[in-house]
Amino acid sequence: MAEQAVSNQSSNTQNPGSADLDELIAEQEKIFVERQGESRRMAARADRALAGGVTSSWQITRPQPVWLSHGKGSKIYDVDGTEYVDLHGGYGAALAGHGHPAIVEAVRGQAALGTHFAQPTPAAILVAEELTRRFGLPLWRFANSGTEATMDAIHLMRAITGRDLIIKVEGCYHGHHDSVQVSVAPEAEEVGPEHKPAQVPASTGIPRAITDLTLVVGFNDLDGVARLLDEYPGKIAGMIIEPIMMNAGIIEPEPGYLAGLKELLHSRDALLTFDEVKTGLTAGPSGATGVTGVVPDIICLAKAIGGGVSVAAIGGTEEAMGHVSNGDYEMVGTFNGNPLAMAACRAMLCEVATPAAYERIDALRQQAVAGLQQAIDASGLPAHVVAVGAKGCVVFSPEPVRNFRDFLTIDDSYSHAHWMYQHNGGVFLPPWGKAEQWLISVQHDEADIRRFTDNFAALAAALRP
Ligand SMILES: Cc1ncc(COP(=O)(O)O)c(C=O)c1O
C-alpha cells in the first residue's frame, strides 16, 4: 500500500487572517471526504454488516468514519494509504505506539505457547508485583476492559460496606455498566442546581432504580460530598472518581481535594476508588496516584497497561481486597488474567514504560505545549493548553476549567475544526471534540510533534480573532 503524508496546508493557507468558523469547518469537511474515497466505500459496505457501520459507537467520526489498515511506530495508516501521526492513541491506550518490538515479542511468544487456559500463569504475579511497586496497593486482580474494572470496584465497595449508594462526579466517565452511566455528559438543561446535581441517565436502557442509587457531585466540590454524606448517613458505600478528569478535556484536582475526599469518606466508613483507566500509565509512571500522592482504597486500570492488548486491573488495600481473598465477593471472569494479556502487560510495565521512556515523553510534551502556546499567543486565540504526562489538550476558552459545568460552556465547534484540520494535515487526534485529549507514545519524536504544532499554528492563524 502506498503510504503518503497528507497536507492540506495549501488549502489552509487560502484562509489568511480571520475566518468564519462554520465556513472553515465546511471547507475542511469537503477536503476530508474527498481524500477518503476508500473509507467512504468501506463505511457504505459496513453499514450492511455492522450496526451503525462501526464496532463501537464512538468510532463514528464526523463527517464519516475513518477506516484504518495498520499502524507502525508513532504512525497509523488509513485504507486510502494516508499516513497520520497517531495522537488518538486508540482513546489513550497506545502508549507503546504500534508494533513495539517488546510487545510484539511478548505476544508472539505467548501465542505460540497457548493463549488461554483460565488458570493463572507466572506473568500474572510479575504484573501484580510491578503494579504494587508503582501504585502502592498490595493486592491485584485482572479483567478485560475499563468497564469491567470499575464494575468490580463498585461491587466491591458495596460488598465491603453492605451499603447501596455510591457517589460519582458529574462529567466523569467510568465505562458502560449501569451504575456509572449517570451524569456522564448531561446537557446544560438537564444538570439541575450546582449544589444538588441531577442524576441523569447517560443512555437509554438504564433503569431509574439504578440511577437513583448513584448520587452525583461536582468535581473539586468537597463540600458537596460532605453534604451527601450528611444527607444519607450510613447509606453510602463509597465514591468513584477520575482523580484527574480526562473525559472533559483535562481537569486537574485542586490542592487538597483528593486527600480531603479520602479523609471525609473514611470518616463515614465509606471507600474511595480512583478510576485510573485513562490516567494509569499516561499521567506518569504511577498514574494520577503518583502525581497527586493520594493512594485510594481501590484503583482501576486498563487501556495503556496492556500495550494495545485488552486487559484491566483492579488493585486494593489488604482490607478491601480481603473481601475477595476470603470469598465474600467473587471477582470472576473466564478471561481474567488471560496469558496473552498478562504477557503484553508484563512487557509494557517492565520493558516499555521505563524511566527513559517517561523522560522522552516529558520532553515531547514540553515541545508540544510550547509550540501550541506560541501559536495561541501569536494569534490571540481565546484558548489555553492543559497537559499532564503523555496527555494534553487545547481548551478553546481563555478561562481555566474547574468542573464539568465550566466545561459545558465551551463551544465544541473549535475542537471539531481543530480535529479536522489536524486530520487533513496528517495528524490523527481523538475525534470526540472538546472531551478528548492527545496521547504521546514512547515512539513519537520531535518531527511528529512539530507536524502537530505546525498544523495548530496554521489553524490559529486562520481563526485569528
Ligand atoms: C476513565 C475511564 N474509565 C473507564 C473507561 C471504560 O473503559 P473501556 O472502554 O475499556 O471499557 C473509560 C473509557 O474511555 C474511561 O475513560
The ligand as an SDF file (V2000), in Angstrom:
LIG
                    3D

 16 16  0  0  0  0  0  0  0  0999 V2000
  -11.8630    6.9520   32.8690 C   0  0  0  0  0  0  0  0  0  0  0  0
  -12.4420    5.7870   32.1500 C   0  0  0  0  0  0  0  0  0  0  0  0
  -12.9110    4.7380   32.8330 N   0  0  0  0  0  0  0  0  0  0  0  0
  -13.4240    3.6480   32.2310 C   0  0  0  0  0  0  0  0  0  0  0  0
  -13.5000    3.5780   30.8620 C   0  0  0  0  0  0  0  0  0  0  0  0
  -14.0670    2.3590   30.2020 C   0  0  0  0  0  0  0  0  0  0  0  0
  -13.0530    1.6300   29.6510 O   0  0  0  0  0  0  0  0  0  0  0  0
  -13.3710    0.5760   28.4830 P   0  0  0  0  0  0  0  0  0  0  0  0
  -13.7620    1.3720   27.2850 O   0  0  0  0  0  0  0  0  0  0  0  0
  -12.0890   -0.1960   28.3350 O   0  0  0  0  0  0  0  0  0  0  0  0
  -14.4850   -0.2790   28.9640 O   0  0  0  0  0  0  0  0  0  0  0  0
  -13.0240    4.6450   30.0860 C   0  0  0  0  0  0  0  0  0  0  0  0
  -13.0800    4.6050   28.6210 C   0  0  0  0  0  0  0  0  0  0  0  0
  -12.8210    5.5390   27.9290 O   0  0  0  0  0  0  0  0  0  0  0  0
  -12.5050    5.7880   30.7430 C   0  0  0  0  0  0  0  0  0  0  0  0
  -12.0710    6.8540   30.0670 O   0  0  0  0  0  0  0  0  0  0  0  0
  1  2  1  0
  2  3  1  0
  2 15  2  0
  3  4  2  0
  4  5  1  0
  5  6  1  0
  5 12  2  0
  6  7  1  0
  7  8  1  0
  8  9  2  0
  8 10  1  0
  8 11  1  0
 12 13  1  0
 12 15  1  0
 13 14  2  0
 15 16  1  0
M  END
$$$$
